[in-house]
């Protein structure tokens, strides 16, 4: 696999989002992405699954369970905040926001959002938990701050 920066001039026709199917927040975001109008089609595939391993045999699948990873149809690989930005870029209503988040002024906010989500996931038990990181197997989504 190559990095996104190696393919700056390569157009993206389709994106595959690898998400943690055992994480309630990740599943919530998956459903949200599917409800949005997509300018670039998004395929959502559980990270670490047999399908993901078959589609992307050269990818570090353990790493995809630790941080969100998006793979472009031309081999581009986006991780962490770049993955969230490219997901927003694929959506009709959020493309302008993605352009701003990709700027030097917006990058810190994108990084903070990804770090916040990662901390929440870690507090819930981290990736790979079959109960979604919750003792009774029923997790609630995080509420608003404060």
C-alpha beads as a LAMMPS data file, in Angstrom:
LAMMPS data file: protein, C-alpha beads

146 atoms
145 bonds

1 atom types
1 bond types

-500.0 500.0 xlo xhi
-500.0 500.0 ylo yhi
-500.0 500.0 zlo zhi

Masses

1 110.0

Atoms # bond

1 1 1 0.000 0.000 0.000
2 1 1 1.082 3.530 -0.571
3 1 1 0.347 6.651 1.361
4 1 1 -2.127 9.306 0.355
5 1 1 0.676 11.770 -0.307
6 1 1 2.166 9.510 -2.983
7 1 1 -1.022 9.883 -5.017
8 1 1 -1.908 13.579 -4.666
9 1 1 -2.822 13.912 -8.352
10 1 1 -4.725 10.633 -8.516
11 1 1 -8.500 11.059 -8.494
12 1 1 -10.485 9.039 -5.993
13 1 1 -13.529 7.266 -7.365
14 1 1 -14.455 5.172 -4.313
15 1 1 -13.323 4.917 -0.685
16 1 1 -13.349 1.971 1.697
17 1 1 -13.724 2.929 5.360
18 1 1 -12.382 0.333 7.786
19 1 1 -14.203 0.748 11.098
20 1 1 -14.203 -1.156 14.405
21 1 1 -17.480 -3.102 14.376
22 1 1 -17.133 -3.743 18.135
23 1 1 -17.042 -0.032 18.982
24 1 1 -20.448 1.619 19.499
25 1 1 -19.092 5.027 18.508
26 1 1 -17.590 3.612 15.310
27 1 1 -20.833 1.822 14.440
28 1 1 -22.766 5.040 15.105
29 1 1 -20.464 6.971 12.752
30 1 1 -20.819 4.176 10.164
31 1 1 -24.609 4.560 10.221
32 1 1 -24.272 8.351 10.043
33 1 1 -21.985 8.093 6.994
34 1 1 -24.450 5.793 5.239
35 1 1 -27.288 8.313 5.751
36 1 1 -25.341 11.146 4.101
37 1 1 -25.448 12.032 0.409
38 1 1 -22.143 10.785 -0.982
39 1 1 -20.234 12.504 -3.767
40 1 1 -17.697 9.685 -3.639
41 1 1 -19.121 6.242 -2.793
42 1 1 -18.114 4.881 0.619
43 1 1 -17.840 1.172 1.309
44 1 1 -17.844 0.470 5.031
45 1 1 -16.033 -2.715 5.999
46 1 1 -15.305 -4.005 9.518
47 1 1 -11.606 -3.553 10.284
48 1 1 -9.715 -6.795 10.739
49 1 1 -12.510 -8.821 9.110
50 1 1 -11.890 -11.543 6.543
51 1 1 -13.329 -9.210 3.905
52 1 1 -10.895 -6.434 4.864
53 1 1 -7.973 -8.873 4.808
54 1 1 -9.041 -10.184 1.389
55 1 1 -9.492 -6.666 -0.055
56 1 1 -6.236 -5.280 1.357
57 1 1 -3.774 -8.133 2.011
58 1 1 -0.785 -5.777 2.412
59 1 1 -2.443 -3.562 5.034
60 1 1 -1.534 -3.787 8.746
61 1 1 -4.940 -4.986 9.943
62 1 1 -4.061 -4.762 13.632
63 1 1 -3.344 -1.061 13.098
64 1 1 -6.750 -0.581 11.412
65 1 1 -8.391 -1.671 14.662
66 1 1 -6.436 0.984 16.588
67 1 1 -7.067 3.928 14.269
68 1 1 -9.602 4.651 11.580
69 1 1 -8.242 3.834 8.147
70 1 1 -9.661 4.690 4.726
71 1 1 -8.360 3.173 1.495
72 1 1 -8.919 4.808 -1.887
73 1 1 -9.641 2.813 -5.014
74 1 1 -6.200 3.721 -6.391
75 1 1 -4.323 2.455 -3.322
76 1 1 -4.293 5.686 -1.289
77 1 1 -4.234 5.033 2.463
78 1 1 -5.524 7.645 4.907
79 1 1 -5.174 7.203 8.670
80 1 1 -6.375 9.006 11.782
81 1 1 -7.384 12.636 11.112
82 1 1 -6.649 12.357 7.375
83 1 1 -9.118 9.444 7.248
84 1 1 -11.861 11.514 8.907
85 1 1 -11.164 14.441 6.598
86 1 1 -11.398 12.293 3.460
87 1 1 -14.670 10.780 4.735
88 1 1 -16.125 14.271 5.125
89 1 1 -14.720 15.229 1.724
90 1 1 -16.715 12.364 0.179
91 1 1 -19.996 13.802 1.534
92 1 1 -21.973 16.474 -0.299
93 1 1 -22.932 18.477 2.799
94 1 1 -19.505 18.301 4.426
95 1 1 -16.996 18.754 1.603
96 1 1 -16.433 22.471 2.379
97 1 1 -15.756 21.572 6.027
98 1 1 -13.288 18.892 4.896
99 1 1 -11.425 21.443 2.788
100 1 1 -11.140 23.717 5.827
101 1 1 -10.063 20.858 8.125
102 1 1 -7.270 20.041 5.668
103 1 1 -5.789 23.537 6.077
104 1 1 -3.142 24.399 8.674
105 1 1 -5.855 26.196 10.673
106 1 1 -8.254 23.229 10.598
107 1 1 -5.842 20.317 11.085
108 1 1 -5.533 20.786 14.873
109 1 1 -9.323 20.566 15.225
110 1 1 -9.459 17.396 13.105
111 1 1 -6.644 15.888 15.169
112 1 1 -8.378 16.839 18.430
113 1 1 -11.619 15.182 17.272
114 1 1 -9.813 11.955 16.393
115 1 1 -7.899 11.961 19.689
116 1 1 -11.120 12.542 21.628
117 1 1 -12.783 9.603 19.889
118 1 1 -9.725 7.436 20.563
119 1 1 -9.743 8.358 24.265
120 1 1 -13.456 7.539 24.489
121 1 1 -12.861 4.165 22.807
122 1 1 -9.964 3.438 25.166
123 1 1 -12.089 4.311 28.200
124 1 1 -14.761 1.900 26.932
125 1 1 -12.232 -0.925 26.681
126 1 1 -10.455 -0.306 23.395
127 1 1 -10.557 -2.205 20.112
128 1 1 -11.184 -5.904 19.838
129 1 1 -13.628 -6.231 22.727
130 1 1 -16.534 -8.489 21.835
131 1 1 -18.831 -6.672 24.265
132 1 1 -18.133 -3.292 22.669
133 1 1 -16.116 -2.309 25.733
134 1 1 -19.140 -2.311 28.039
135 1 1 -19.622 -4.737 30.900
136 1 1 -23.194 -5.717 29.986
137 1 1 -22.660 -5.541 26.211
138 1 1 -25.013 -2.539 25.871
139 1 1 -23.182 0.727 25.413
140 1 1 -24.646 4.159 25.225
141 1 1 -23.287 6.818 22.955
142 1 1 -21.310 9.557 24.680
143 1 1 -23.404 12.541 25.664
144 1 1 -22.585 16.170 25.042
145 1 1 -19.605 17.540 26.954
146 1 1 -20.178 19.028 30.378

Bonds

1 1 1 2
2 1 2 3
3 1 3 4
4 1 4 5
5 1 5 6
6 1 6 7
7 1 7 8
8 1 8 9
9 1 9 10
10 1 10 11
11 1 11 12
12 1 12 13
13 1 13 14
14 1 14 15
15 1 15 16
16 1 16 17
17 1 17 18
18 1 18 19
19 1 19 20
20 1 20 21
21 1 21 22
22 1 22 23
23 1 23 24
24 1 24 25
25 1 25 26
26 1 26 27
27 1 27 28
28 1 28 29
29 1 29 30
30 1 30 31
31 1 31 32
32 1 32 33
33 1 33 34
34 1 34 35
35 1 35 36
36 1 36 37
37 1 37 38
38 1 38 39
39 1 39 40
40 1 40 41
41 1 41 42
42 1 42 43
43 1 43 44
44 1 44 45
45 1 45 46
46 1 46 47
47 1 47 48
48 1 48 49
49 1 49 50
50 1 50 51
51 1 51 52
52 1 52 53
53 1 53 54
54 1 54 55
55 1 55 56
56 1 56 57
57 1 57 58
58 1 58 59
59 1 59 60
60 1 60 61
61 1 61 62
62 1 62 63
63 1 63 64
64 1 64 65
65 1 65 66
66 1 66 67
67 1 67 68
68 1 68 69
69 1 69 70
70 1 70 71
71 1 71 72
72 1 72 73
73 1 73 74
74 1 74 75
75 1 75 76
76 1 76 77
77 1 77 78
78 1 78 79
79 1 79 80
80 1 80 81
81 1 81 82
82 1 82 83
83 1 83 84
84 1 84 85
85 1 85 86
86 1 86 87
87 1 87 88
88 1 88 89
89 1 89 90
90 1 90 91
91 1 91 92
92 1 92 93
93 1 93 94
94 1 94 95
95 1 95 96
96 1 96 97
97 1 97 98
98 1 98 99
99 1 99 100
100 1 100 101
101 1 101 102
102 1 102 103
103 1 103 104
104 1 104 105
105 1 105 106
106 1 106 107
107 1 107 108
108 1 108 109
109 1 109 110
110 1 110 111
111 1 111 112
112 1 112 113
113 1 113 114
114 1 114 115
115 1 115 116
116 1 116 117
117 1 117 118
118 1 118 119
119 1 119 120
120 1 120 121
121 1 121 122
122 1 122 123
123 1 123 124
124 1 124 125
125 1 125 126
126 1 126 127
127 1 127 128
128 1 128 129
129 1 129 130
130 1 130 131
131 1 131 132
132 1 132 133
133 1 133 134
134 1 134 135
135 1 135 136
136 1 136 137
137 1 137 138
138 1 138 139
139 1 139 140
140 1 140 141
141 1 141 142
142 1 142 143
143 1 143 144
144 1 144 145
145 1 145 146
